[in-house]
Amino acid sequence: MIPLPPQYRGPGVSAILEEVRPSAVINCAALSSTARCRSDPRAALEANALWPSVLARACAARGTRLVHVSTDLVYSGGNAPYTLQSPAVPLSIYGWTKLFGDMLVLRRSPGALVLRTSVLVGAVGAAAPTFTEELLAGLVPGVYVDAIRSFTPIDGFAEDLLELSEGGAEGLRIVCSRQAYTRAAFAEMFLRGRGIETLPPQTYRPAGTPADLSMIPSEEVRAFRFGPGD
Ligand SMILES: NC(=O)c1ccc[n+]([C@@H]2O[C@H](COP(=O)([O-])OP(=O)(O)OC[C@H]3O[C@@H](n4cnc5c(N)ncnc54)[C@H](OP(=O)(O)O)[C@@H]3O)[C@@H](O)[C@H]2O)c1
């Protein structure tokens, strides 16, 4: 058993909920770098599983709606396409800690909404750039020809999140594009669609990177997809 570190104990989050009285809480916080999760699994467990659990308990205690964001990396990549009925068997510490987070959130706060999504793309301007921001900035050293994801526009994801939350959805949902691509194919389509002909070099995925994480979005999710003109 791993004891909860001091910063997560005590009345902290409950006191904040009491003071702010939000109608809903959206938890996007995570240790999201797979490399950092690998080098510091304890921090990964705290941020991705234990903290969401504390938050879920506090939200449940005062009847506040919790929306928790999760990932396609809870799946192995060996038996796509994934639906909510698929067994989740992650290949990474990041994936395992996110899976524990999903399970703990739903256990502690049965009315919570947990959304699994894929690589989020679009212009955000946050500290950590999205894949398309990295592509446009020339920061991607290589794109995998053998790793498939359901690249998801971040604005569509945000709209679906709000719609599902406001509509009272509870439990797990998959929110992603209806079409999946290899990183290489997606990068080519995205950059050529902007008149950029210089593409990152194509490479093979390193050991431990899931092969095919295509997901089938839940029924209520809007039919967004990426095409050549996007
Ligand atoms: N981006 C994607 O393509 C993608 C795909 C699938 C799922 N997701 C999920 O979407 C959510 C958001 O991902 P993201 O890409 O926006 O991640 P991100 O850019 O790494 O942002 C995560 C945020 O969590 C904060 N955080 C991490 N540990 C914390 C801690 N111990 N205490 C307080 N704050 C902490 C970080 O703050 P600092 O910057 O100060 O550390 C950062 O602001 C995550 O749940 C992730 O699993 C993302």
The ligand as an SDF file (V2000), in Angstrom:
LIG
                    3D

 48 52  0  0  0  0  0  0  0  0999 V2000
   -2.5250   15.6480  -24.8560 N   0  0  0  0  0  0  0  0  0  0  0  0
   -2.9810   14.5300  -25.3800 C   0  0  0  0  0  0  0  0  0  0  0  0
   -2.7730   14.2510  -26.5840 O   0  0  0  0  0  0  0  0  0  0  0  0
   -3.7920   13.5840  -24.5180 C   0  0  0  0  0  0  0  0  0  0  0  0
   -4.2490   12.4010  -25.0890 C   0  0  0  0  0  0  0  0  0  0  0  0
   -5.0320   11.5350  -24.3280 C   0  0  0  0  0  0  0  0  0  0  0  0
   -5.3540   11.8640  -23.0200 C   0  0  0  0  0  0  0  0  0  0  0  0
   -4.8720   13.0060  -22.4860 N   0  0  0  0  0  0  0  0  0  0  0  0
   -5.2470   13.3240  -21.0940 C   0  0  0  0  0  0  0  0  0  0  0  0
   -5.6990   14.6510  -21.0610 O   0  0  0  0  0  0  0  0  0  0  0  0
   -5.3690   15.2580  -19.8140 C   0  0  0  0  0  0  0  0  0  0  0  0
   -4.5890   16.5250  -20.0560 C   0  0  0  0  0  0  0  0  0  0  0  0
   -3.4160   16.1780  -20.7860 O   0  0  0  0  0  0  0  0  0  0  0  0
   -2.4260   17.3060  -21.3120 P   0  0  0  0  0  0  0  0  0  0  0  0
   -1.8340   16.8150  -22.5620 O   0  0  0  0  0  0  0  0  0  0  0  0
   -3.0850   18.6370  -21.2580 O   0  0  0  0  0  0  0  0  0  0  0  0
   -1.2920   17.1980  -20.1950 O   0  0  0  0  0  0  0  0  0  0  0  0
   -0.2350   18.3010  -19.7920 P   0  0  0  0  0  0  0  0  0  0  0  0
   -0.0360   19.2830  -20.8880 O   0  0  0  0  0  0  0  0  0  0  0  0
    0.9520   17.5460  -19.2790 O   0  0  0  0  0  0  0  0  0  0  0  0
   -0.9700   19.0400  -18.6050 O   0  0  0  0  0  0  0  0  0  0  0  0
   -1.1600   18.3710  -17.3730 C   0  0  0  0  0  0  0  0  0  0  0  0
   -1.3510   19.4060  -16.3030 C   0  0  0  0  0  0  0  0  0  0  0  0
   -1.4140   18.7170  -15.0470 O   0  0  0  0  0  0  0  0  0  0  0  0
   -0.6490   19.4660  -14.1070 C   0  0  0  0  0  0  0  0  0  0  0  0
   -0.1020   18.5840  -13.0750 N   0  0  0  0  0  0  0  0  0  0  0  0
    0.5980   17.4540  -13.2160 C   0  0  0  0  0  0  0  0  0  0  0  0
    0.9400   16.9350  -12.0330 N   0  0  0  0  0  0  0  0  0  0  0  0
    0.4520   17.7860  -11.1020 C   0  0  0  0  0  0  0  0  0  0  0  0
    0.4840   17.8120   -9.6720 C   0  0  0  0  0  0  0  0  0  0  0  0
    1.0670   16.8310   -8.9690 N   0  0  0  0  0  0  0  0  0  0  0  0
   -0.1320   18.8460   -9.0550 N   0  0  0  0  0  0  0  0  0  0  0  0
   -0.7300   19.8200   -9.7750 C   0  0  0  0  0  0  0  0  0  0  0  0
   -0.7870   19.8530  -11.1230 N   0  0  0  0  0  0  0  0  0  0  0  0
   -0.2110   18.8450  -11.7720 C   0  0  0  0  0  0  0  0  0  0  0  0
    0.4890   20.0430  -14.9320 C   0  0  0  0  0  0  0  0  0  0  0  0
    1.0080   21.1660  -14.2590 O   0  0  0  0  0  0  0  0  0  0  0  0
    2.5280   21.5870  -14.5000 P   0  0  0  0  0  0  0  0  0  0  0  0
    2.6710   21.9220  -15.9360 O   0  0  0  0  0  0  0  0  0  0  0  0
    2.6830   22.7290  -13.5680 O   0  0  0  0  0  0  0  0  0  0  0  0
    3.3390   20.3870  -14.1390 O   0  0  0  0  0  0  0  0  0  0  0  0
   -0.2040   20.4220  -16.2250 C   0  0  0  0  0  0  0  0  0  0  0  0
   -0.7740   21.7120  -16.1590 O   0  0  0  0  0  0  0  0  0  0  0  0
   -4.5800   14.2020  -19.0330 C   0  0  0  0  0  0  0  0  0  0  0  0
   -5.4700   13.5210  -18.1750 O   0  0  0  0  0  0  0  0  0  0  0  0
   -4.0890   13.2370  -20.1000 C   0  0  0  0  0  0  0  0  0  0  0  0
   -3.9280   11.9420  -19.5740 O   0  0  0  0  0  0  0  0  0  0  0  0
   -4.1110   13.8850  -23.2020 C   0  0  0  0  0  0  0  0  0  0  0  0
  1  2  1  0
  2  3  2  0
  2  4  1  0
  4  5  1  0
  4 48  2  0
  5  6  2  0
  6  7  1  0
  7  8  2  0
  8  9  1  0
  8 48  1  0
  9 10  1  0
  9 46  1  0
 10 11  1  0
 11 12  1  0
 11 44  1  0
 12 13  1  0
 13 14  1  0
 14 15  2  0
 14 16  1  0
 14 17  1  0
 17 18  1  0
 18 19  2  0
 18 20  1  0
 18 21  1  0
 21 22  1  0
 22 23  1  0
 23 24  1  0
 23 42  1  0
 24 25  1  0
 25 26  1  0
 25 36  1  0
 26 27  1  0
 26 35  1  0
 27 28  2  0
 28 29  1  0
 29 30  1  0
 29 35  2  0
 30 31  1  0
 30 32  2  0
 32 33  1  0
 33 34  2  0
 34 35  1  0
 36 37  1  0
 36 42  1  0
 37 38  1  0
 38 39  2  0
 38 40  1  0
 38 41  1  0
 42 43  1  0
 44 45  1  0
 44 46  1  0
 46 47  1  0
M  CHG  2   8   1  16  -1
M  END
$$$$
